[in-house]
Amino acid sequence: MKKLISLALVIMMLLGCGSALAVNEDVTGTVLCYTSMYQFVIDMMDAKLKEEFPNLTPGNGESFFFYGGTGNLQNKLAGERETGTLGCDMMLVADPSYCLELKEDGWLHSFEFENADQLRFPYDEEGYWYPVRVSNMVLAYNPELKTPDQLPKTFKEFAEDPALKGRISMSNPQTSGTALASIAALSEKYGFEYFDALGANDVMIESGSVAQAKLETGECDVIMILEESILQNRKEKGSKLACLYPEDGNIVIPSAVMIVAEEKSANVNTEACEAIANWLLSEEGQAYVVQGYMHSVLTNFPEIPYDSIATEQVIDNDMGVDWERCYKEIITLRNEFAQRVTVK
């Protein structure tokens, strides 16, 4: 009988622990996040967030996320800002300089992330944004068609080597936040003459998927692209395409999470947004970032993206982006690029 009572107590304790594990059951209401993250990462996070926050309602039908490229989301938000209320409660976009604009214009909610000292990257000291995922702009090539000694070792050579004329590709900074960050860094380092060199070398402006297809066929020799795109195709499609980490510095882009000021948000639920932001910045949330082939923002995080180099190497080789300049001179950067590089 004593054994049966003990067993019953153990079962009751386990059931109690099971209930206690659902620590976010008290998080209710509705939340919608605008994001430029890849759809497969969104899908993974969506499923987990529904488990983690069982009483929270997704703001986009079945999803907590509304997807769009950074440029497209910024255009959407520009229209919404005219009304005084945004269509979302949170944002995860690729261009960190956008955080500076939204903070300055009073659109963001400040919150405290208790483990901010564990972040590898700068964050807003007033708590208006924190880095969540790290993208890394590199060069890529097809080792079945070219060897590294036949290809540029730097972003500078990528733009200037006449042997590459008409055989290089990159994304459009008019629509891509990571491409915008990249041209900001490269023009800071080499001047707007860098754009002239890209134009003279007939760089093709196109999506990463198109550029990778051209590497596969040999139509391109080398492309400027996010490391994560190459890593994903290597693992999921068996692609042989490989990254070249430029000697003049890869371009690190630590994309941030922002919470919309409550009175200007779609669902007036900053408490739930803070809970989600803290989950994104937890080790569990960061594991999904790394599964999405991006680097973690946490110091000493034990994993790196599939087939990547160590995050410390990525950081040590960072060319650096002046995010204040990227924000203040965004129109100039885009116009100079458009004028000096013929978009094909």
C-alpha positions in Angstrom: 0.0 0.0 0.0 2.8 2.4 0.9 4.4 1.7 -2.5 1.1 2.5 -4.3 0.8 5.8 -2.3 4.4 6.7 -3.1 3.8 5.9 -6.8 0.6 8.0 -6.8 2.6 10.9 -5.2 5.3 10.6 -7.8 2.7 10.7 -10.6 1.0 13.7 -9.1 4.4 15.5 -8.8 5.2 14.7 -12.4 1.8 16.0 -13.5 2.4 19.1 -11.5 5.8 19.6 -13.0 4.3 19.1 -16.5 1.9 21.9 -15.8 4.6 24.1 -14.4 6.6 23.7 -17.6 4.0 25.6 -19.5 5.4 28.8 -18.0 3.8 31.0 -20.7 0.2 29.9 -20.3 -0.6 33.3 -18.8 0.5 35.0 -22.0 -2.7 35.8 -23.9 -4.1 38.1 -26.6 -2.9 38.4 -30.1 0.6 39.1 -31.6 1.8 39.7 -35.2 5.4 40.1 -36.2 6.6 41.5 -39.5 9.8 39.7 -40.6 12.1 39.1 -43.5 13.3 35.8 -42.1 13.2 32.8 -44.5 9.8 31.0 -44.6 11.2 27.7 -43.4 12.6 29.4 -40.3 9.3 31.1 -39.7 7.5 27.8 -40.0 9.9 26.2 -37.4 9.5 29.1 -35.0 5.7 29.3 -35.5 5.3 25.6 -34.5 7.4 26.1 -31.4 5.8 29.4 -30.4 2.4 27.8 -30.4 3.7 25.2 -27.9 5.5 27.8 -25.8 2.5 30.2 -25.7 -0.6 28.0 -25.9 -3.0 30.7 -25.1 -1.6 33.3 -27.5 -3.4 33.9 -30.8 -1.4 34.2 -34.0 -2.1 37.6 -35.6 -1.8 36.3 -39.2 -4.4 33.6 -39.3 -2.3 30.5 -38.4 1.0 32.3 -38.1 2.6 34.8 -35.7 4.6 36.1 -38.7 3.9 38.2 -41.8 6.8 37.7 -44.3 8.2 40.2 -46.7 11.6 41.4 -47.9 13.1 44.2 -45.8 12.5 46.8 -48.5 9.0 45.7 -49.1 8.2 45.7 -45.4 9.6 49.2 -45.0 7.4 50.4 -47.8 4.4 48.7 -46.2 5.3 50.3 -42.8 5.7 53.7 -44.4 2.1 53.6 -45.5 0.9 52.3 -42.1 2.9 55.0 -40.3 0.7 57.6 -42.1 -2.3 56.3 -40.2 -0.6 56.5 -36.8 -1.0 52.7 -36.2 1.1 49.9 -37.5 -0.3 46.6 -38.7 2.1 44.6 -36.5 3.2 44.4 -32.9 6.8 43.3 -33.4 9.4 43.5 -36.2 12.4 41.3 -37.2 13.9 42.9 -40.3 17.4 42.5 -41.8 18.5 46.2 -41.8 19.6 47.3 -38.3 19.7 50.9 -39.3 15.9 50.8 -39.6 15.8 50.4 -35.8 17.5 53.8 -35.5 14.8 55.5 -37.6 11.9 53.9 -35.8 13.3 54.7 -32.4 14.0 58.3 -33.3 10.4 58.7 -34.7 8.9 57.2 -31.5 7.5 54.0 -32.9 9.2 51.6 -30.5 8.6 50.1 -27.0 11.5 49.8 -24.6 12.0 46.6 -22.7 14.7 45.0 -20.6 16.5 41.8 -21.7 18.0 40.5 -18.4 20.8 38.6 -20.1 22.0 41.5 -22.4 25.5 41.0 -21.1 25.5 37.6 -22.9 25.1 39.3 -26.3 28.0 39.3 -28.8 26.8 42.4 -30.5 25.7 46.0 -29.5 22.1 46.6 -28.5 20.2 49.7 -27.7 21.1 50.8 -24.2 17.6 52.1 -23.7 16.2 48.7 -24.7 14.4 49.6 -27.9 16.1 46.8 -30.0 18.3 43.8 -29.5 20.1 41.7 -32.1 18.5 38.3 -32.7 20.2 36.7 -35.7 23.5 37.2 -37.6 23.7 37.2 -41.4 27.0 37.2 -43.1 27.6 38.6 -46.6 30.4 36.8 -48.4 31.4 35.7 -51.9 30.6 32.3 -53.4 31.8 30.1 -56.2 31.4 26.7 -57.9 34.5 24.6 -57.0 33.5 22.1 -59.8 34.2 24.9 -62.3 36.7 27.2 -60.6 39.4 27.1 -58.0 39.9 29.8 -55.3 43.2 30.9 -56.9 41.3 31.8 -60.1 38.8 34.0 -58.2 38.9 37.3 -56.2 40.2 37.2 -52.7 38.5 40.5 -51.8 35.3 42.4 -52.4 37.4 45.0 -54.1 38.8 42.5 -56.6 35.2 41.2 -57.1 34.2 44.6 -58.4 37.4 45.6 -60.3 38.8 42.4 -61.9 38.2 42.8 -65.7 38.4 39.1 -66.1 35.1 38.9 -64.2 33.2 41.4 -66.4 29.6 40.2 -66.9 30.2 37.2 -64.7 29.4 38.5 -61.2 26.1 39.0 -59.4 24.6 40.5 -56.3 21.2 41.4 -54.7 19.4 44.7 -55.1 19.9 47.2 -52.3 16.7 48.9 -53.3 14.7 45.9 -51.9 17.2 43.9 -49.8 18.3 45.1 -46.3 21.4 43.0 -46.3 22.4 44.2 -49.7 21.9 47.8 -48.6 24.1 47.2 -45.5 26.7 45.7 -47.8 26.9 48.7 -50.2 27.0 51.0 -47.2 30.0 49.2 -45.8 31.8 48.9 -49.2 31.2 52.5 -50.1 32.5 53.6 -46.7 35.7 51.6 -47.3 36.2 52.3 -51.0 34.1 55.3 -51.8 31.3 55.5 -54.4 34.0 54.6 -56.9 33.2 51.0 -55.8 29.8 51.4 -57.4 31.5 52.6 -60.6 33.6 49.5 -60.7 30.6 47.3 -60.2 28.8 49.0 -63.1 31.9 48.9 -65.3 32.2 45.2 -64.6 28.5 44.6 -65.6 27.4 43.2 -62.3 24.1 41.4 -62.5 21.5 42.5 -59.9 19.2 39.6 -59.1 17.9 37.3 -56.4 20.2 35.0 -54.6 18.4 31.9 -56.0 19.0 33.1 -59.6 22.6 33.9 -58.8 23.2 30.5 -57.4 21.6 28.8 -60.4 24.0 30.8 -62.6 27.0 29.6 -60.5 25.8 26.0 -61.0 25.6 26.4 -64.8 28.8 28.4 -65.1 27.1 31.6 -66.3 28.6 33.3 -63.2 32.0 32.9 -61.8 31.5 34.4 -58.4 28.6 36.1 -56.6 28.1 38.3 -53.6 25.6 36.5 -51.4 24.6 35.7 -47.8 26.5 32.8 -46.3 23.3 31.2 -45.1 21.9 30.8 -48.6 24.9 28.8 -49.6 25.0 26.7 -46.4 21.3 25.9 -46.8 21.7 24.6 -50.3 24.8 22.6 -49.4 22.9 20.7 -46.7 19.4 20.5 -48.1 20.1 20.1 -51.8 23.6 18.6 -51.8 24.9 21.7 -53.7 28.7 21.9 -54.2 28.7 25.7 -54.2 31.1 27.1 -51.5 31.8 30.3 -49.7 34.8 32.6 -50.1 35.4 34.7 -47.0 36.9 37.9 -48.4 40.3 39.0 -47.0 39.1 42.7 -46.9 36.3 41.6 -44.5 33.0 39.8 -44.7 30.0 42.0 -43.8 28.2 41.0 -40.6 24.6 42.1 -40.3 23.1 41.5 -36.8 19.4 41.8 -37.4 17.3 43.0 -34.5 14.0 42.5 -32.8 11.8 45.5 -32.1 8.5 45.9 -30.3 6.0 48.5 -31.5 5.0 51.1 -29.0 1.7 49.9 -27.4 -0.5 52.8 -28.4 0.8 52.4 -32.0 0.6 48.6 -32.3 -2.0 46.4 -34.0 -3.0 44.4 -31.0 -1.9 46.4 -28.0 0.0 43.6 -26.4 3.6 44.6 -25.5 3.6 42.1 -22.5 3.3 39.2 -24.9 5.8 40.7 -27.3 8.3 41.0 -24.6 7.8 37.3 -23.8 8.4 36.3 -27.4 11.4 38.6 -27.7 12.9 37.0 -24.6 12.3 33.5 -26.1 14.0 34.5 -29.3 17.0 35.6 -27.3 17.1 32.5 -25.2 19.3 29.5 -26.0 16.2 27.6 -27.3 15.3 30.4 -29.6 18.8 30.8 -30.8 19.0 27.2 -31.7 16.3 27.9 -34.3 18.4 30.8 -35.6 21.3 28.4 -36.1 19.1 25.8 -37.7 18.2 28.6 -40.2 21.9 28.7 -41.1 22.5 32.1 -39.4 24.9 32.7 -36.5 23.8 33.1 -32.9 24.0 36.4 -31.1 24.8 34.8 -27.8 28.4 34.7 -26.5 29.7 31.1 -26.3 26.7 29.6 -28.0 27.7 26.0 -28.5 26.6 25.6 -32.1 27.4 27.2 -35.5 25.5 27.0 -38.7 26.0 23.8 -40.8 29.3 23.9 -42.7 30.2 27.4 -41.5 33.3 28.8 -40.0 33.4 29.7 -36.2 31.3 32.7 -35.3 34.4 34.2 -33.7 36.1 34.1 -37.1 33.1 35.8 -38.7 33.2 38.6 -36.1 37.0 39.0 -36.2 36.9 39.4 -40.0 33.9 41.8 -40.0 34.4 44.8 -42.3 32.0 46.8 -40.2 28.9 48.8 -41.1 28.3 52.4 -39.9 24.6 51.9 -39.1 24.1 55.6 -38.3 25.4 56.5 -41.8 23.3 53.7 -43.3 20.2 55.3 -41.7 21.0 58.9 -42.4 22.2 58.4 -45.9 19.9 55.7 -47.1 18.5 57.7 -50.0 22.0 58.8 -51.1 23.3 55.3 -51.0 20.4 53.9 -53.0 20.5 56.8 -55.5 24.3 56.6 -56.0 24.1 52.9 -56.5 21.2 53.2 -59.0 23.0 55.9 -61.0 26.4 54.2 -61.1 25.3 50.6 -61.5 23.1 49.6 -64.3 20.4 47.4 -62.9 19.9 44.6 -65.5 
